[in-house]
């Protein structure tokens, strides 16, 4: 697998989302290993799932004229707890793929067609700053353990 592009700004990620559809975010330490295995596992039961757990990046129509940059920040923020939970070396990967099922949290399970990019840590910080600037304490990551 060739090394994909590194996204270095939230604006760059937003531009990508405006240009392409069918993109997903996946938090992984080793995408090559993930792709070789071809599936994720349910963390509660250990059951093999029929694809890789990922989250959609496509900007939804209901988002209206809000900035794609804020959408991208929210999508990164929503699952940012996964990089902490999974330990050092976990990165956000932007993947092109097709949905092959749904996981136990109703997340898309995808077959990866192409690793498009890796999201640099600086983008994660930029996303957190943008989310914090929205002024809502209720907008936390989708983390079961914190709830």
LOFIRO-728690 format. One line per 10 residues: number of its first residue (from 1); their letters; for each residue x, y, z of N, C-alpha, C. Coordinates in Angstrom, 2 decimals, always signed. Layout:
N
NUM = A = X,Y,Z,X,Y,Z,X,Y,Z  ...
***
This chain:
147
1 = XXXXXXXXXX = +0.86,-1.18,+0.00,+0.00,+0.00,+0.00,+0.91,+1.24,+0.00  +0.70,+2.10,-0.97,+1.47,+3.34,-0.99,+0.92,+4.28,+0.07  +1.80,+5.12,+0.57,+1.42,+6.06,+1.64,+0.49,+7.13,+1.06  -0.73,+7.26,+1.62,-1.64,+8.28,+1.11,-1.21,+9.69,+1.50  -1.87,+10.65,+0.92,-1.66,+12.06,+1.22,-1.87,+12.32,+2.70  -1.15,+13.30,+3.25,-1.37,+13.73,+4.62,-2.12,+15.05,+4.58  -3.29,+15.08,+5.21,-4.08,+16.30,+5.29,-3.54,+17.12,+6.45  -3.17,+18.37,+6.17,-2.49,+19.19,+7.18,-3.32,+20.36,+7.70  -4.55,+20.52,+7.17,-5.41,+21.59,+7.68,-6.87,+21.17,+7.56  -7.69,+21.75,+8.40,-9.13,+21.49,+8.36,-9.72,+21.98,+7.04
11 = XXXXXXXXXX = -9.19,+23.08,+6.52,-9.65,+23.61,+5.23,-9.37,+22.60,+4.12  -8.22,+21.95,+4.17,-7.87,+20.94,+3.17,-8.85,+19.75,+3.24  -9.20,+19.32,+4.44,-10.17,+18.24,+4.59,-11.54,+18.68,+4.09  -11.95,+19.89,+4.42,-13.24,+20.40,+3.96,-13.28,+20.46,+2.43  -12.21,+20.88,+1.81,-12.14,+20.92,+0.34,-12.31,+19.53,-0.26  -11.66,+18.55,+0.37,-11.78,+17.17,-0.09,-13.24,+16.70,+0.00  -13.92,+17.05,+1.09,-15.31,+16.65,+1.27,-16.23,+17.34,+0.27  -15.86,+18.55,-0.14,-16.65,+19.26,-1.16,-16.44,+18.66,-2.54  -15.28,+18.02,-2.76,-14.93,+17.48,-4.07,-15.38,+16.04,-4.28  -15.40,+15.26,-3.19,-15.67,+13.82,-3.31,-16.76,+13.37,-2.35
21 = XXXXXXXXXX = -17.50,+12.35,-2.78,-18.49,+11.71,-1.91,-18.03,+10.27,-1.70  -18.66,+9.62,-0.74,-18.31,+8.22,-0.47,-17.04,+8.07,+0.34  -16.73,+9.10,+1.15,-15.54,+9.04,+2.00,-15.95,+8.71,+3.44  -15.04,+8.04,+4.13,-15.27,+7.63,+5.51,-14.03,+7.94,+6.33  -14.22,+8.03,+7.64,-13.08,+8.18,+8.55,-12.96,+6.88,+9.33  -11.75,+6.38,+9.46,-11.49,+5.18,+10.24,-10.29,+5.45,+11.13  -10.40,+5.06,+12.38,-9.33,+5.25,+13.35,-8.55,+3.94,+13.43  -7.29,+3.97,+13.05,-6.51,+2.74,+12.98,-5.04,+2.99,+13.27  -4.42,+2.02,+13.88,-2.98,+2.03,+14.09,-2.28,+1.47,+12.85  -2.92,+0.50,+12.19,-2.29,-0.21,+11.08,-3.36,-0.53,+10.03
31 = XXXXXXXXXX = -3.59,+0.39,+9.12,-4.63,+0.20,+8.11,-4.31,-0.98,+7.20  -3.04,-1.19,+6.90,-2.66,-2.31,+6.03,-3.11,-3.64,+6.66  -2.91,-3.78,+7.96,-3.35,-4.98,+8.68,-4.88,-5.07,+8.66  -5.55,-3.94,+8.91,-7.01,-3.91,+8.88,-7.53,-4.40,+7.53  -6.93,-3.89,+6.46,-7.38,-4.26,+5.11,-7.11,-5.74,+4.84  -5.99,-6.25,+5.33,-5.67,-7.67,+5.13,-6.69,-8.56,+5.85  -7.08,-8.15,+7.05,-8.08,-8.91,+7.81,-9.46,-8.73,+7.20  -9.72,-7.55,+6.63,-10.97,-7.28,+5.95,-12.19,-7.08,+6.83  -11.99,-7.09,+8.14,-13.15,-6.91,+9.01,-12.74,-6.30,+10.34  -13.74,-5.75,+11.00,-13.58,-5.28,+12.38,-14.20,-6.34,+13.27
41 = XXXXXXXXXX = -14.01,-6.18,+14.57,-14.63,-7.08,+15.55,-15.47,-6.27,+16.52  -16.59,-6.85,+16.91,-17.42,-6.25,+17.94,-16.64,-6.34,+19.25  -16.39,-5.18,+19.86,-15.56,-5.17,+21.08,-16.25,-5.86,+22.26  -17.55,-5.97,+22.26,-18.27,-6.62,+23.36,-18.25,-8.15,+23.24  -18.54,-8.66,+22.03,-18.67,-10.11,+21.84,-17.51,-10.76,+21.11  -16.71,-9.96,+20.42,-15.62,-10.51,+19.62,-16.06,-11.00,+18.26  -17.33,-10.85,+17.92,-17.85,-11.31,+16.63,-17.18,-10.57,+15.49  -16.82,-11.31,+14.45,-16.27,-10.70,+13.24,-17.39,-9.99,+12.51  -17.13,-8.77,+12.08,-18.10,-7.96,+11.34,-17.75,-8.04,+9.86  -18.72,-7.88,+8.97,-18.47,-8.07,+7.54,-17.77,-6.91,+6.83
51 = XXXXXXXXXX = -17.07,-6.07,+7.53,-16.34,-4.95,+6.94,-15.61,-4.19,+8.02  -14.98,-3.09,+7.63,-14.25,-2.24,+8.57,-15.17,-1.17,+9.14  -15.17,-1.02,+10.45,-15.96,+0.05,+11.09,-15.40,+1.39,+10.65  -16.29,+2.26,+10.25,-15.89,+3.59,+9.79,-17.07,+4.52,+10.01  -16.84,+5.80,+9.82,-17.90,+6.79,+9.96,-17.93,+7.66,+8.72  -19.13,+7.96,+8.22,-19.25,+8.72,+6.97,-18.78,+10.16,+7.12  -18.19,+10.65,+6.05,-17.73,+12.04,+6.01,-18.58,+12.90,+5.08  -19.42,+12.29,+4.26,-20.23,+13.08,+3.32,-21.05,+14.12,+4.07  -20.99,+15.35,+3.57,-21.79,+16.43,+4.15,-23.25,+16.17,+3.80  -24.09,+16.12,+4.81,-25.52,+15.84,+4.62,-26.26,+17.09,+4.13
61 = XXXXXXXXXX = -27.31,+16.86,+3.34,-28.12,+17.97,+2.81,-28.68,+18.85,+3.92  -29.07,+18.25,+5.05,-29.66,+19.04,+6.13,-28.67,+20.02,+6.75  -27.38,+19.84,+6.47,-26.36,+20.75,+6.99,-26.54,+22.14,+6.42  -27.22,+22.21,+5.26,-27.51,+23.51,+4.64,-26.27,+24.25,+4.21  -26.25,+25.57,+4.49,-25.13,+26.40,+4.06,-24.07,+26.58,+5.15  -24.14,+25.74,+6.18,-23.09,+25.81,+7.21,-21.76,+25.40,+6.58  -20.65,+25.85,+7.13,-19.35,+25.57,+6.52,-18.96,+24.08,+6.57  -18.42,+23.60,+5.46,-17.92,+22.22,+5.39,-16.78,+22.04,+6.39  -16.07,+23.11,+6.68,-14.97,+23.05,+7.66,-15.49,+22.67,+9.04  -16.66,+23.21,+9.42,-17.26,+22.87,+10.70,-17.78,+21.42,+10.68
71 = XXXXXXXXXX = -18.35,+21.00,+9.55,-18.79,+19.61,+9.41,-17.60,+18.66,+9.62  -16.50,+18.96,+8.94,-15.30,+18.12,+9.05,-14.81,+18.08,+10.50  -14.81,+19.23,+11.16,-14.37,+19.28,+12.56,-15.27,+18.42,+13.43  -16.57,+18.50,+13.19,-17.50,+17.71,+13.99,-17.27,+16.22,+13.76  -17.09,+15.80,+12.53,-16.89,+14.38,+12.24,-15.60,+13.87,+12.91  -14.57,+14.67,+12.93,-13.33,+14.28,+13.63,-13.57,+14.25,+15.14  -14.27,+15.24,+15.64,-14.51,+15.36,+17.07,-15.39,+14.23,+17.61  -16.41,+13.86,+16.85,-17.38,+12.86,+17.32,-16.71,+11.56,+17.78  -15.68,+11.13,+17.10,-15.03,+9.86,+17.43,-13.58,+10.02,+17.86  -13.21,+11.23,+18.28,-11.83,+11.49,+18.68,-11.39,+10.66,+19.88
81 = XXXXXXXXXX = -12.34,+10.20,+20.68,-11.99,+9.36,+21.83,-11.34,+8.05,+21.40  -11.59,+7.61,+20.17,-11.03,+6.33,+19.73,-9.51,+6.35,+19.66  -8.93,+7.49,+19.30,-7.47,+7.54,+19.24,-6.86,+7.45,+20.64  -7.56,+7.97,+21.64,-7.06,+7.85,+23.02,-7.25,+6.43,+23.53  -8.42,+5.86,+23.28,-8.73,+4.52,+23.77,-7.85,+3.45,+23.14  -7.53,+3.61,+21.89,-6.77,+2.58,+21.16,-5.26,+2.74,+21.30  -4.83,+3.82,+21.93,-3.42,+3.97,+22.27,-2.56,+4.64,+21.22  -1.27,+4.71,+21.50,-0.32,+5.40,+20.63,-0.32,+4.86,+19.21  -0.13,+5.76,+18.27,-0.02,+5.37,+16.87,-1.33,+5.31,+16.11  -2.46,+5.51,+16.79,-3.75,+5.48,+16.11,-3.93,+6.80,+15.35
91 = XXXXXXXXXX = -4.31,+6.67,+14.09,-4.49,+7.85,+13.25,-5.88,+7.83,+12.62  -6.33,+8.99,+12.23,-7.57,+9.11,+11.47,-7.22,+8.96,+9.99  -7.82,+7.96,+9.36,-7.62,+7.69,+7.94,-8.88,+8.07,+7.19  -8.72,+8.76,+6.07,-9.84,+9.03,+5.18,-9.81,+7.93,+4.11  -10.92,+7.20,+4.03,-11.01,+6.08,+3.10,-12.14,+6.30,+2.11  -11.95,+5.80,+0.92,-13.02,+5.70,-0.05,-13.47,+4.24,+0.00  -14.76,+4.03,+0.04,-15.23,+2.66,+0.12,-16.71,+2.57,-0.09  -17.19,+1.34,+0.05,-18.63,+1.13,-0.08,-19.14,+0.41,+1.15  -20.31,+0.79,+1.55,-20.92,+0.22,+2.74,-21.38,-1.21,+2.45  -21.00,-2.14,+3.34,-21.39,-3.54,+3.18,-22.24,-4.04,+4.35
101 = XXXXXXXXXX = -22.49,-3.19,+5.33,-23.32,-3.57,+6.47,-23.29,-2.50,+7.53  -23.85,-2.83,+8.69,-23.88,-1.93,+9.84,-23.36,-2.67,+11.06  -22.60,-1.96,+11.88,-22.04,-2.54,+13.09,-22.98,-2.42,+14.27  -22.54,-2.88,+15.44,-23.40,-2.89,+16.63,-23.77,-1.50,+17.13  -23.03,-0.46,+16.76,-23.39,+0.92,+17.12,-24.05,+1.63,+15.94  -24.52,+0.83,+14.98,-25.15,+1.31,+13.76,-24.17,+2.08,+12.86  -22.89,+1.89,+13.09,-21.89,+2.53,+12.24,-21.76,+1.76,+10.93  -21.43,+2.46,+9.84,-21.21,+1.76,+8.59,-20.02,+0.80,+8.69  -20.18,-0.33,+8.06,-19.07,-1.26,+7.87,-18.76,-1.17,+6.38  -17.49,-0.93,+6.06,-17.15,-0.68,+4.66,-16.11,-1.66,+4.15
111 = XXXXXXXXXX = -16.12,-1.79,+2.85,-15.01,-2.42,+2.15,-14.22,-1.25,+1.60  -12.97,-1.14,+1.99,-12.13,-0.02,+1.57,-11.68,-0.20,+0.13  -11.98,+0.79,-0.70,-11.51,+0.79,-2.08,-10.16,+1.49,-2.20  -9.98,+2.53,-1.37,-8.75,+3.33,-1.47,-8.50,+4.11,-0.18  -7.29,+3.97,+0.39,-6.91,+4.89,+1.47,-6.57,+6.23,+0.82  -7.35,+7.25,+1.10,-7.22,+8.54,+0.44,-6.21,+9.43,+1.14  -6.28,+9.47,+2.48,-5.42,+10.39,+3.22,-5.34,+10.00,+4.69  -4.33,+10.52,+5.34,-4.19,+10.45,+6.80,-4.38,+11.87,+7.31  -5.10,+12.00,+8.42,-5.34,+13.32,+9.01,-4.24,+13.59,+10.04  -3.48,+14.64,+9.80,-2.39,+15.03,+10.68,-2.91,+15.46,+12.05
121 = XXXXXXXXXX = -2.10,+15.27,+13.06,-2.47,+15.65,+14.44,-2.80,+17.14,+14.55  -2.16,+17.97,+13.77,-2.44,+19.41,+13.80,-3.90,+19.68,+13.40  -4.45,+18.88,+12.51,-5.84,+19.04,+12.09,-6.78,+18.67,+13.24  -6.38,+17.65,+14.01,-7.18,+17.26,+15.17,-7.26,+18.41,+16.17  -6.13,+19.07,+16.40,-6.11,+20.21,+17.32,-6.95,+21.36,+16.78  -6.83,+21.62,+15.48,-7.61,+22.67,+14.84,-9.11,+22.38,+14.96  -9.48,+21.11,+14.78,-10.90,+20.72,+14.89,-11.40,+20.93,+16.32  -10.61,+20.55,+17.31,-11.01,+20.72,+18.70,-11.21,+22.20,+19.04  -10.30,+23.05,+18.53,-10.42,+24.48,+18.77,-11.69,+25.05,+18.14  -12.01,+24.60,+16.93,-13.22,+25.07,+16.27,-14.46,+24.60,+17.02
131 = XXXXXXXXXX = -14.47,+23.37,+17.46,-15.61,+22.84,+18.22,-15.76,+23.62,+19.53  -14.65,+23.84,+20.23,-14.69,+24.61,+21.49,-15.23,+26.01,+21.27  -14.92,+26.60,+20.11,-15.37,+27.97,+19.83,-16.87,+28.06,+19.58  -17.53,+26.92,+19.40,-18.98,+26.91,+19.17,-19.76,+27.20,+20.44  -19.09,+27.10,+21.60,-19.70,+27.51,+22.86,-20.70,+26.55,+23.46  -20.73,+25.31,+23.01,-21.67,+24.35,+23.57,-20.94,+23.26,+24.31  -21.13,+23.20,+25.63,-20.52,+22.14,+26.44,-21.16,+20.79,+26.16  -22.34,+20.78,+25.56,-23.07,+19.53,+25.33,-22.57,+18.80,+24.09  -21.63,+19.37,+23.36,-21.18,+18.80,+22.10,-19.90,+18.02,+22.33  -20.00,+16.89,+23.02,-18.83,+16.07,+23.31,-18.68,+14.94,+22.33
141 = XXXXXXX = -17.55,+14.21,+22.39,-17.39,+13.07,+21.53,-18.41,+11.99,+21.87  -18.68,+11.12,+20.92,-19.64,+10.03,+21.12,-18.94,+8.87,+21.83  -18.69,+9.07,+23.09,-17.91,+8.14,+23.91,-18.80,+7.54,+24.97  -19.05,+6.23,+24.88,-19.92,+5.57,+25.84,-19.39,+5.66,+27.27  -18.08,+5.53,+27.42,-17.47,+5.52,+28.74,-17.63,+6.85,+29.47  -17.65,+7.95,+28.74,-17.76,+9.27,+29.36,-19.18,+9.65,+29.72  -20.15,+8.96,+29.12,-21.55,+9.34,+29.33,-22.03,+9.00,+30.70
***
